[in-house]
Amino acid sequence: MRKQLGFTLVEIAIVLFIVGLLLGGVLKGQELIRAARVNNIAAQLDEVKVAYLGFLDRYRTYPGDMPTAQAAVQIPGTGSVGCAAASTCANGRIDPNENILVWYHLSRAGFVSGSYTGITDAGAAIQTPTSADSPSNRYGGFLVLVNDNDYGDTNAVTKPVLNLKTGGLMPVALIAELDRKLDDGQPGTGSFRIGIAYGGVNPAVGACLTGAANNNPGMLYNASQNIEACGGVAIQ
């Protein structure tokens, strides 16, 4: 009688069971990694909020908006600088040209870790951040705390509000998950939204967003695509 070759049904079932366990473990691991990254970004945003509110409570002015004369005597360290532009300095908000000074003031005052160089305000637009003067998210995009109208509204925006930008270079699926964790999961509504045009973030149909053009109702996160050029905005 010839000996039967091959695997029995029981052996095949055991192999399939083991493969299933391995695949399940890999998928679960990826899910845990993404959850950890989302929590990391959320914690970073919370830390910045606590920092600027602490600065505001101590000095009665926003970081970045404090004039040099005040910064030089109130913020620890010799030669602390502050804002200088007459039209925006000490006006009760963090204007786009004060975005670099924000981190300088917060770090010199001990509200955030790190040591950032201070660049006084110049012009009217957001100054380009670098690793020397601004913190970044774990993907390399720079955080920006500012009063402006770039916060992913579904309608034309004319009123600047204080918002914290996560910085760009982030996967769109992570931004969508962060929005679901912090807010309503919609890129154009609520307290957390898509970043429209700052820090390498310029989402368009088929990129970070889908369903509609920027700043229009019906736009959705295009989380089905592996796009790593997106960013979010947390309205303060």
C-alpha positions in Angstrom: 0.0 0.0 0.0 1.4 3.4 -1.0 2.0 5.9 1.8 -0.2 9.0 1.4 1.8 12.2 0.7 0.8 15.9 1.5 -0.9 17.6 4.4 -4.0 16.5 6.2 -6.9 18.9 6.6 -6.1 19.2 10.3 -2.5 20.3 9.5 -3.7 22.8 6.9 -6.2 24.2 9.4 -3.4 24.6 12.0 -1.2 26.4 9.5 -4.0 28.7 8.4 -4.8 29.5 12.1 -1.1 30.4 12.8 -0.9 32.6 9.7 -4.1 34.3 10.7 -2.7 35.0 14.2 0.5 36.4 12.6 -1.5 38.7 10.2 -3.8 39.8 13.1 -0.7 40.6 15.2 0.8 42.7 12.4 -2.4 44.6 11.7 -2.9 45.2 15.5 0.6 46.4 15.8 0.2 48.9 13.0 -3.0 50.1 14.6 -1.3 50.6 17.9 1.6 52.5 16.3 -0.8 54.8 14.5 -2.8 55.4 17.8 0.5 56.2 19.6 1.4 58.7 16.9 -2.0 60.3 17.1 -1.8 60.5 20.9 1.7 62.0 20.5 0.5 64.8 18.2 -2.5 65.5 20.4 -0.3 65.7 23.5 2.0 68.1 21.7 -0.9 70.4 20.9 -2.1 70.3 24.5 1.4 71.2 25.8 1.6 74.2 23.6 -1.9 75.4 24.7 -0.9 75.0 28.3 2.3 76.9 27.6 0.9 80.0 25.9 -2.0 80.2 28.5 0.6 80.0 31.3 2.6 82.8 29.6 -0.5 84.9 29.1 -1.5 84.4 32.8 2.0 85.4 34.0 2.8 88.4 31.8 -0.7 89.5 30.7 0.3 89.4 27.1 0.7 86.8 24.4 4.1 85.3 23.6 5.4 86.9 20.4 3.3 90.0 21.0 5.4 91.3 23.9 7.4 94.4 23.1 11.2 94.3 23.4 11.2 96.8 26.3 9.0 94.6 28.3 10.7 91.3 27.3 14.1 92.6 28.2 13.2 93.1 31.8 10.5 90.4 32.4 11.7 87.4 30.5 14.8 85.6 32.0 18.1 86.0 30.1 20.0 89.0 29.0 18.9 90.7 25.8 15.5 89.2 25.4 13.8 90.6 22.3 10.2 91.3 21.5 7.9 92.6 18.8 8.7 95.9 17.2 6.2 96.6 14.3 4.0 99.5 15.4 0.9 98.2 13.7 1.0 94.7 15.2 3.1 94.9 18.4 1.2 94.6 21.7 -2.2 94.5 20.0 -3.5 91.5 22.0 -3.0 88.8 19.4 -0.2 86.8 17.7 0.1 88.3 14.3 1.6 86.2 11.4 4.9 88.2 11.5 5.3 87.3 15.2 5.3 83.5 14.8 9.1 83.1 15.4 9.1 85.2 18.5 6.4 83.0 20.1 8.7 80.0 20.6 11.6 82.3 21.7 9.4 83.8 24.4 7.9 80.5 25.6 11.3 78.8 25.8 13.1 81.7 27.5 10.3 81.9 30.0 10.5 78.2 30.7 7.1 77.2 29.3 8.4 74.9 26.6 11.6 72.8 26.5 14.3 73.6 24.1 16.2 76.8 23.2 14.9 78.8 20.2 16.5 81.8 18.6 14.4 84.9 18.5 13.7 86.8 15.3 11.8 90.0 15.7 8.8 90.7 13.5 9.3 91.8 10.0 6.9 92.4 7.2 3.3 91.2 7.4 3.5 87.5 6.5 4.4 84.4 8.5 8.1 84.1 8.7 9.6 80.8 7.5 10.4 78.6 10.5 13.5 76.5 10.9 14.7 73.9 13.5 16.7 76.7 15.2 13.6 78.8 16.0 10.5 76.6 16.0 9.5 73.2 17.3 8.3 70.5 14.8 6.0 67.5 14.7 7.5 64.0 14.5 7.4 64.2 10.7 9.4 67.4 10.4 6.7 70.0 9.9 7.0 73.1 12.0 4.3 74.1 14.5 2.9 77.6 14.2 0.8 79.5 16.8 -0.8 82.5 15.1 -3.9 84.6 14.6 -4.8 84.2 10.9 -7.6 83.0 8.6 -6.0 79.8 7.4 -8.0 77.3 9.4 -9.8 75.2 6.8 -13.2 76.8 7.0 -15.8 75.6 4.5 -16.7 79.2 3.6 -14.6 82.2 2.7 -12.9 83.4 5.9 -12.2 87.0 6.7 -11.9 86.9 10.5 -8.5 85.8 11.9 -8.6 83.5 14.9 -5.9 82.1 17.2 -5.0 78.7 15.9 -2.2 76.2 16.3 -0.9 74.5 13.1 0.5 71.0 13.4 2.9 71.6 10.6 2.9 69.7 7.3 4.5 66.5 6.0 2.0 64.3 8.0 0.0 61.4 6.5 -3.6 62.3 5.7 -4.9 59.2 7.4 -3.2 60.4 10.7 -4.7 63.9 10.3 -8.2 62.3 9.8 -7.7 60.1 12.9 -6.5 63.1 14.9 -9.6 65.0 13.9 -11.9 62.1 15.0 -10.1 61.9 18.3 -10.2 65.7 19.0 -13.3 66.8 17.2 -15.9 65.8 14.6 -13.8 64.1 11.9 -14.7 66.8 9.3 -11.9 68.8 7.7 -13.8 72.0 7.3 -15.8 72.3 10.6 -15.3 72.2 14.3 -12.3 73.0 16.5 -9.8 70.9 14.5 -9.6 71.3 10.7 -7.4 70.7 7.7 -4.5 73.1 7.2 -5.0 74.8 3.9 -1.9 76.6 2.8 0.9 76.6 5.3 4.0 74.6 5.9 4.0 72.5 2.8 0.3 71.9 3.2 -1.7 72.7 0.1 -4.5 70.0 -0.1 -6.5 69.6 -3.3 -9.0 67.2 -4.7 -7.2 63.9 -5.0 -4.6 64.8 -2.4 -5.3 65.5 1.3 -8.9 66.3 0.5 -11.5 64.8 -1.8 -15.1 65.4 -2.7 -14.9 69.1 -3.2 -12.4 71.9 -3.7 -10.7 73.6 -0.7 -12.9 75.6 1.6 -16.2 74.1 0.2 -18.9 72.0 1.9 -18.6 68.3 1.1 -14.8 68.1 1.3 -13.5 65.0 3.1 -10.1 63.6 4.2 -8.7 61.5 1.4 -7.5 58.9 3.9 -7.6 56.1 1.4 -4.4 57.5 -0.2 -0.9 57.2 1.2 -0.3 61.0 1.1 2.3 62.4 3.5 2.0 66.1 2.8 -0.9 67.2 5.0 -1.4 69.1 8.2 -4.1 70.2 10.6 -5.2 73.3 12.5 -6.4 73.4 16.1 -8.6 76.5 16.7 -7.8 77.9 20.2 
